[in-house]
Amino acid sequence: MNWEMKRCLIFIVLLAAMRSATFPAIHIEAGVLFGTRSVNNADIKAVYGNGTVFFPNAAVHLWKGFFVGAGYEGGYSRSGKIGIYEEATTLKVTGFEFFAGYQLDTGSVSPYVRAGYGSYSYKQVIDSPYHVEDGVDAVKGTVTLAGGLKLFLAGKFFLAGEVRYVPLKVMPYKDEVDLGGMRFTAGMGLKF
């Protein structure tokens, strides 16, 4: 984790620590989302396909619907066959994300939108005696956009549905590859 991400995480923890009688409007939400992930690049999709993701996250609601938070995306690890010799290959994409957004508190149903910055690592390994280059193992930062709904049920428990777009264009060799795509997720969480 680089220094910028550590600084953002420290900021979020300090905001959460300030939650006391002097800051009654501040509250924390934590949850986890599960769902599907698409891949924009047709060649990558043909080899690895779309996959699943999970997204544990936490947010500090600061003032009148505005919030900041962080999350981790994992779960996309796919195998396939590549090249004219059909060599075995794997692709794994994970990422940390810091975001800010606005949630409209309308009672039991709360729509929200958010934007953030994600640092995504992608690793491709090709198991081949003919492939002389090492696999790809790199990190790239990108903007993320999301929107969703939270349905508050019993007290502080909620169900959530979210659509998130992550544009992730990388250049592992000499050609640009679009590993970005849509995430359609649903999950649950708690409000503290």
ABEGO torsion letter per residue (X at the ends): XBAAAAAAAAAAAAAAAABBAABAABBBBBBBBBEBBBBABAAAAAAAEBBBBBBBBBBBBABGGBBBBBBBBBGBBBBBBBEAAGBBBBBBBBBBBBBBBBBBBAEABBBBBBBBBBBBBBBBBBBBAABABBBBBBBBBBBBBBBBBBBBBBEABBBBBBBBBBBBBBBABABBBBABEBBBBBBBBBBX
